[in-house]
């Protein structure tokens, strides 16, 4: 098939194909589906703030200055993964650095790895030596 299929630019073919797939799925869906059984009653979702008791004490530091550096709003992130393969999700927080040097000059800029104990607590892996990368 040529790149000029339907006289569309090459990048638009993916958009067109996706729209066609959505339309086909919607057309194949039953119009008036009736449930043979009543919907089960579900308890409302309840949220609790467990941050204070969890041990996670991360504060993002983007080295704010009066200047409008582009990197300030894109400074950090978090990864949820099982770093020690114990089956529990651990947390890795990425922090900023001093601007304009972009050096992690003190503990306020260190990245943090929190180990999940499985009991609702996530102490820092090594509180005395946070990760500096």
N, C-alpha and C positions, 0 to 999 in steps of 0.2 A: 504494500500500500504506500502510495506516495505521501510526502510530507504536506501536500496540499489537499488532503482529503477534506471534502466539504468546504474548501477554500478557507480553512482555519489555520492560524499559525500553529507551528509544531507544539508549543507548550500548552495550547488550549485543547488539544486532543484528550489529555488526561481529564480535564474538567468536563468535557463533553461526555466522555465515556462514563465518568462517575455519575453524572446527572442521569444518563440513560439507565444505569444500574438501579439507581434509587427509584426511578419511575417504574421499571419493570417489577421491582419488589413490591411497591405500593399497589400496582395494578393486580398483582397476584394475591394480595391479602384479602381475606374474606371481608365482605362488607358489613354483615350483621351477625357477628359471632355471638352466640349466647353461651354463657358459662353453665355447665351442667350442675355445678355446685356453687353455693354462695361463697363469696370471698371470706377467707378466715379473718377474724379480728386480730389485729396486730397491736401490741403495746406501743405507745409512743416512744420515740427515741429520746433518750435522756443523756445529756452531756454533763460531765463533772470535770472541774479544773484540777488536774492532778499534777500540774507543773511544779508547784512548790514542794511537794513531797517526792517528786521523781528524782531530784538531784541534778536536773539539767539547769545549768546556770550560764547560759550562753548569751552574750550581749554583742550584737553586731556593731562594729566600729568601721565607719567608712571614711574616717579622717576628714570630716566636714570642714570646709573652708568657705570664705565668701566667694571664691572663684567657682565657676560652673564647669567643673571637669566632667567629661563624658563618662568616665568610669565610675563615678560615685553611685548612680542608681543601679549599676550592674555589678556590685562588689561581691556579693556572697551567694551562697546556696547551701542546700542540705542534701545529703545522700542517706537513704535508708537501705541498709544492706546487712548481711550477716558476716561480719569480718572474721569471726573465729569459728564459724561453722557449728554453732551449738543449736541452730534451729530458731533462734530468736533475732528479730530485727534490731540492729544497732544503729546509732546515729552518728554522722560525721558532718560537722558544721564548718563551712569555709568562711573565713573572715577577711577583712580588708587589710590595707597596709597604709603606712604614712605616705601622704601625698606631698610633694611630687616625687619623692625618692622611690616610692613603692617598695619600701623595706618594712618587714615586720620587726619593729624596733623594741617592742615590749609585749608583755603578756596580754594587753588589751587587744592586740592584733593577732594572737595565735589562733590557729584552727583547733577544733576540739573533736575528739572521738569519745563517744559515750557508749559504754558497754551495757547491754540489757541483761539484768540479773534474772529476769523472769518473774519478779515479784512486784513489778511496778516501779522499780528504781533503776536509774541509768547513771551510775557514777562515772565521772571522767576516767578514762583508762589509766592515765597517770596524771593525777592532778598537779603533781610537782613539775612534770615535764610535758606540757601540752605540745601537740604536733606543731611544727613551725613551717611546714611546707605549704 
